[in-house]
Amino acid sequence: MADHSQRPPADLLSGIRVLDLTNILSGPYATYQMGLLGAEVIKVENPKDGDLARKLGASPALNAQLMGTSFLAQNAGKLSVTVDLKHPEGKALFRDLVASADVLVENFRPGVMDRLGFGHEALRAANPGLIYCAISGFGQNGPLAGNPAYDQIVQGMSGVMSITGDAETAPLRVGYPLCDTLGGMAAAFAVVSALVKRGRTGEGAFIDLSMLDATLSAMGWAVSNYLIAGVEARPIGNQNMTAAPSGAFRCADGPINIAANKQEQFEKLCELIGRPDLATDPRFAERETRKVNRAAINAELEQALAAKSAQEWESLFNAHGIPAGRILTVPEILAHPQIAARDLLQDIAMPEADFGGVRVVRAGFDLADSQPAARCPPPWLGQHNARIYGQLGRDQAALDRLKAGGAV
């Protein structure tokens, strides 16, 4: 097996400058993915306290340093500059920065950038090749466009919560910011696609990214079953509506997911648990009858699964081509040998920080000759003002004056 640690950082987006005006998660996640592929991502933050995520996370001490874990998770590999976009000199500085950029990503409410004088039309005039991506909860138009939106609001309005949980617990929030993350993934894909077109035509683009739209697009069968077949999705907990037995089951020591979705998988499952008779039982012999008698087949299966641990069943089932996996906690999966084999986690030293460094998650894919990787630690607020603004012709004396005047 190749030694992943010896491969260089991926450079697919090398030479691309991205201005990241975003906060919290959807935008920062999008630009983090770009940075892992070699783009130069510059966080453009307000001088007072920057990205709100700097104050969010499980460690109050880190929040107080404006290095909250929520910020550290999505901002490694980026640079940080500060600028007050309402200050006249700050506006001039930002215009120069935009002129040097390939991509701008923002997640303000629709209309905010226009009111500041930095909407798409204004910036396109200054930089025709700019890829401008505006991320919002509901998009730039429509009756909901002006509404504020956090992840949970979109989870609720998208229908996600209505089909999460079971009949007793739904509606239920997914346990992490799903819609923010889906919005960020869609934004990164859209930006890179626009860059491909610009490479052919030289034209910039305006991307109107709606978290609600991105979520509905990703809901797949839950949406298409209603649109095409008129069947409304319902919350069925840890079961898979398309097949049975397919879902979560109790073993001797804990739960396991089993997805015996094909007929041959079901028949082999019956054999392995010592119940070959289930495969010929009229209630279970065929796919559709198993779905109708889901509760009965699940009860029979759990009775047999009680004989062994979840780990034992996982190994046995997978060895015979039946998809199965224990239900793990976050610490358990992060410690799993599979994660180590994929080199998914990256350790980044921060010698100047009292916490020493961070461990972050790379992109969800790998490359043969390189690997997605952050090239530097998450930045302190305004850490790169001198470096970036110096490239724009502002020397230290000018920066000192801009800081004294509140522009940066």
C-alpha positions in Angstrom: 0.0 0.0 0.0 1.3 3.5 -0.9 2.6 5.7 1.9 0.0 8.5 1.9 2.1 10.7 4.1 4.8 11.0 1.4 2.5 12.5 -1.2 2.5 16.3 -1.8 -0.6 18.5 -1.1 -3.1 18.5 -4.0 -2.6 21.4 -6.4 -5.7 21.2 -8.6 -6.7 24.8 -7.7 -3.2 26.2 -7.4 -3.0 29.8 -8.6 -6.7 30.5 -7.8 -7.3 33.3 -5.3 -10.6 33.0 -3.3 -12.0 35.8 -1.1 -14.0 34.2 1.7 -16.4 36.7 3.2 -18.5 34.0 4.9 -19.4 33.1 8.4 -20.1 30.0 10.5 -20.3 26.9 8.2 -21.8 26.8 4.7 -19.4 29.3 3.2 -16.4 28.4 5.2 -16.9 24.7 4.4 -17.1 25.5 0.7 -13.9 27.5 0.7 -12.1 25.0 3.0 -12.6 22.4 0.3 -11.1 24.7 -2.3 -8.1 25.4 0.0 -7.5 21.7 0.5 -7.0 21.5 -3.3 -4.5 24.3 -3.4 -6.5 27.5 -3.8 -5.2 30.6 -1.9 -8.2 31.3 0.3 -8.3 34.7 2.0 -10.8 35.2 4.8 -12.0 38.8 4.7 -13.2 39.5 8.2 -14.6 42.4 10.2 -11.8 44.0 12.4 -13.7 43.6 15.6 -14.2 39.8 16.0 -14.2 38.3 12.6 -16.1 35.1 11.6 -18.7 34.4 14.2 -17.5 30.8 14.3 -14.4 32.1 16.1 -16.6 32.3 19.2 -18.3 29.0 18.8 -17.3 25.6 20.0 -17.0 23.3 23.0 -14.0 25.1 24.5 -14.8 28.5 26.2 -11.0 29.1 26.5 -10.6 28.8 22.7 -13.7 30.9 22.1 -12.2 33.7 24.2 -9.1 33.6 21.9 -11.3 33.9 18.8 -10.2 30.4 17.9 -13.3 28.4 18.7 -13.4 24.7 17.6 -16.1 25.5 15.1 -13.7 27.9 13.4 -10.7 25.7 13.6 -12.6 22.8 11.9 -13.2 24.6 8.7 -10.5 27.3 8.3 -7.1 25.5 8.2 -5.1 26.5 5.2 -6.6 30.0 4.9 -5.2 33.4 5.3 -7.0 36.2 7.2 -7.3 39.9 6.6 -9.5 42.4 8.3 -11.4 45.3 6.7 -14.4 47.4 7.5 -16.5 47.3 4.4 -18.5 50.4 5.6 -15.4 52.5 6.0 -14.4 54.6 2.9 -10.8 53.6 3.0 -11.8 50.0 3.8 -14.0 50.1 0.7 -11.1 51.2 -1.5 -8.8 48.5 0.0 -11.4 45.9 -0.7 -11.9 47.0 -4.3 -8.2 46.5 -4.9 -8.4 43.1 -3.2 -11.3 42.0 -5.5 -9.3 43.1 -8.5 -6.7 40.5 -7.6 -9.2 37.7 -7.0 -10.6 34.8 -9.1 -13.5 33.9 -6.7 -15.6 35.7 -4.1 -17.9 33.7 -1.8 -20.3 35.5 0.6 -23.2 34.3 2.7 -24.8 37.6 3.8 -28.5 38.0 3.5 -29.6 39.0 -0.1 -29.1 42.7 -0.7 -26.4 43.3 1.9 -23.5 43.3 -0.5 -25.5 45.6 -2.9 -26.1 48.1 -0.1 -22.3 48.1 0.6 -21.6 48.8 -3.0 -20.1 45.4 -3.6 -22.9 43.5 -5.4 -22.2 41.3 -8.3 -22.9 43.9 -11.0 -20.6 46.4 -9.3 -17.8 43.9 -8.9 -18.2 42.4 -12.4 -17.5 45.9 -13.8 -14.2 45.9 -12.0 -13.3 42.3 -12.5 -15.2 40.7 -15.4 -13.6 37.3 -14.8 -14.7 37.1 -11.2 -16.7 34.0 -10.0 -19.1 35.5 -7.5 -20.9 32.9 -5.3 -23.7 34.2 -3.0 -24.8 31.6 -0.4 -28.1 32.2 1.4 -30.8 30.2 3.1 -33.4 30.5 0.4 -31.7 32.1 -2.6 -31.7 35.7 -4.0 -35.4 35.7 -5.1 -38.7 34.3 -4.0 -41.0 35.1 -1.0 -38.5 33.7 1.5 -35.4 35.4 0.1 -35.1 38.0 2.8 -35.6 35.7 5.7 -32.6 34.9 8.0 -31.7 31.3 8.0 -29.6 28.9 10.1 -29.2 25.2 9.4 -32.1 24.1 11.7 -34.5 26.5 10.0 -33.7 25.0 6.6 -33.8 21.4 8.0 -37.4 22.2 9.2 -38.6 23.9 6.1 -37.0 21.4 3.6 -38.9 18.4 5.0 -35.8 16.8 6.4 -37.0 17.0 10.0 -40.4 15.6 9.1 -38.9 12.3 7.9 -36.2 12.0 10.6 -37.0 9.9 13.6 -40.0 7.6 13.9 -43.7 8.1 14.4 -43.2 9.0 18.0 -40.1 11.3 17.7 -40.5 13.1 14.4 -40.0 15.8 13.5 -36.4 15.5 14.6 -33.3 17.5 13.8 -30.4 15.6 12.1 -27.6 15.6 14.6 -25.2 17.9 12.7 -25.6 20.9 10.5 -26.7 19.0 7.4 -28.1 21.8 5.3 -25.1 24.1 6.0 -22.8 21.3 4.8 -24.9 20.4 1.8 -25.0 24.1 0.8 -21.2 24.3 1.2 -20.6 21.2 -0.9 -22.9 22.5 -3.7 -21.2 25.9 -3.6 -17.8 24.4 -4.0 -18.9 22.3 -6.9 -20.6 25.3 -8.6 -17.6 27.5 -8.1 -15.2 24.9 -9.6 -17.6 24.3 -12.5 -17.7 28.0 -13.2 -13.9 28.1 -13.1 -13.8 25.4 -15.8 -16.0 27.5 -18.0 -13.9 30.6 -17.4 -10.9 28.7 -18.5 -12.5 28.2 -21.9 -14.3 31.6 -22.3 -12.7 34.0 -19.9 -16.2 34.8 -18.5 -17.0 35.2 -14.8 -20.2 34.0 -13.3 -22.8 34.7 -10.6 -23.8 31.7 -8.5 -27.0 32.0 -6.5 -26.7 29.2 -4.0 -29.8 28.4 -1.9 -29.3 26.1 1.1 -33.0 25.0 0.8 -32.5 24.2 -2.9 -29.3 22.3 -2.2 -31.0 20.3 0.5 -34.0 19.3 -1.6 -31.7 18.4 -4.5 -29.9 16.0 -2.1 -33.0 14.4 -0.6 -33.3 12.0 -3.6 -35.9 9.4 -3.2 -37.7 11.2 -0.4 -38.6 13.9 -3.0 -38.8 11.9 -6.2 -41.2 9.2 -4.7 -43.6 12.1 -4.1 -43.0 14.0 -7.3 -43.2 10.9 -9.6 -45.2 8.3 -7.7 -47.3 10.5 -5.3 -46.0 8.6 -2.3 -45.2 10.9 0.7 -42.1 9.9 2.7 -42.8 9.2 6.4 -40.5 8.9 9.4 -39.6 5.2 10.0 -36.7 5.7 12.3 -33.7 3.4 11.7 -35.4 1.3 9.0 -34.9 1.5 5.2 -38.2 2.0 3.5 -37.0 0.4 0.2 -36.2 -3.1 1.7 -36.5 -5.5 4.6 -34.7 -6.6 6.6 -32.7 -3.3 6.2 -32.0 -1.1 9.2 -30.6 -1.1 12.7 -30.9 -4.2 14.9 -29.9 -5.2 18.4 -27.1 -7.7 19.0 -25.8 -9.2 22.2 -23.8 -6.1 23.1 -25.1 -3.3 21.0 -26.6 -2.2 17.7 -25.7 -3.1 14.1 -26.9 -1.8 10.7 -27.7 -4.6 8.2 -28.8 -3.9 4.6 -29.9 -7.3 3.1 -31.5 -5.4 0.2 -31.1 -8.1 -2.5 -32.8 -11.5 -2.5 -29.5 -13.4 -2.4 -28.3 -11.3 0.5 -31.5 -12.1 2.5 -31.2 -15.8 1.8 -27.5 -15.8 2.9 -28.4 -13.8 6.0 -31.0 -16.4 7.0 -28.4 -19.2 6.6 -25.7 -17.3 8.6 -28.0 -16.7 11.6 -29.1 -20.3 11.6 -32.6 -19.6 10.4 -32.8 -20.9 6.8 -36.5 -21.5 7.3 -37.1 -17.7 7.2 -36.1 -17.6 3.5 -39.0 -19.9 2.6 -41.6 -18.5 5.0 -44.4 -17.1 2.8 -44.3 -13.9 4.9 -40.7 -13.3 4.0 -39.9 -15.2 0.8 -40.2 -12.2 -1.5 -39.1 -8.6 -1.3 -42.5 -7.0 -1.2 -43.9 -9.4 1.4 -40.9 -8.8 3.6 -41.7 -5.1 3.5 -45.3 -5.7 4.5 -44.2 -8.0 7.3 -41.2 -5.8 8.4 -41.9 -6.0 12.1 -42.2 -9.8 12.1 -38.9 -10.4 10.2 -37.1 -7.8 12.3 -38.2 -9.6 15.5 -37.0 -13.0 14.2 -33.7 -11.5 13.1 -33.1 -9.8 16.5 -33.8 -13.0 18.4 -31.1 -14.7 16.4 -28.6 -11.8 16.6 -28.7 -11.9 20.4 -26.4 -14.9 20.2 -23.3 -12.9 19.2 -21.7 -9.5 19.5 -22.1 -6.8 16.9 -18.4 -7.1 15.9 -18.8 -10.8 15.4 -21.8 -10.4 13.2 -20.3 -7.5 11.3 -17.2 -9.6 10.3 -19.3 -12.6 9.4 -21.8 -10.8 7.3 -19.3 -8.7 5.4 -17.2 -11.8 4.7 -20.3 -13.2 2.9 -21.2 -10.1 0.9 -24.0 -8.8 3.2 -23.6 -5.1 4.0 -23.3 -4.6 7.7 -21.6 -2.3 10.2 -21.7 -1.5 13.9 -23.3 1.8 14.9 -20.3 3.7 16.2 -19.8 6.9 18.2 -17.8 9.8 16.7 -14.7 8.9 18.9 -15.0 5.3 17.8 -15.0 5.9 14.1 -12.2 8.5 14.4 -10.1 5.8 16.1 -11.0 3.2 13.5 -8.1 1.6 11.5 -10.0 2.5 8.3 -9.6 6.2 9.0 -5.9 5.8 9.6 -5.5 3.8 6.4 -7.1 6.6 4.4 -5.0 9.2 6.2 -8.2 11.3 6.5 -7.1 13.3 9.5 -4.4 16.0 9.3 -2.3 17.2 12.2 -1.3 20.9 12.0 1.2 22.4 14.4 0.5 25.8 15.8 3.7 26.6 17.9 2.5 30.1 18.8 -0.8 28.9 20.2 -1.1 27.6 23.8 -3.1 24.6 22.5 -0.2 23.5 20.3 -2.0 22.6 17.1 -5.2 21.2 15.6 -6.3 17.9 14.0 -8.7 18.4 11.1 -10.5 16.3 8.6 -9.4 16.4 5.0 -11.7 16.2 1.9 -13.9 13.2 1.4 -11.9 11.9 -1.6 -8.3 11.0 -2.4 -6.0 11.4 -5.3 -3.4 9.0 -6.7 -0.4 11.5 -6.9 -1.3 13.9 -4.1 -3.7 14.5 -1.2 -6.1 17.3 -0.3 -4.4 19.1 2.6 -4.3 22.4 4.4 -1.0 24.2 3.9 -1.1 26.3 7.0 -2.9 26.5 10.4 -6.2 28.3 10.8 -5.4 32.0 10.9 -5.5 34.4 13.8 -7.8 37.3 13.1 -6.0 39.7 10.6 -2.9 37.6 10.8 -2.1 38.3 7.1 -2.9 41.9 6.7 0.7 43.0 6.1 1.3 40.2 3.6 -1.8 40.5 1.5 -2.2 44.3 1.7 1.5 44.7 1.1 0.9 42.9 -2.3 -1.6 45.7 -3.0 0.9 48.4 -2.4 0.1 49.3 1.2 3.3 49.5 3.3 3.4 49.2 7.1 3.0 52.9 7.6 -0.2 52.9 5.4 -1.5 49.9 7.3 -0.8 51.6 10.7 -2.8 54.6 9.5 -5.7 52.4 8.2 -5.8 50.5 11.5 -5.8 53.7 13.5 -8.7 55.0 11.4 -10.7 51.8 11.9 -10.5 50.7 8.2 -8.7 47.4 9.1 
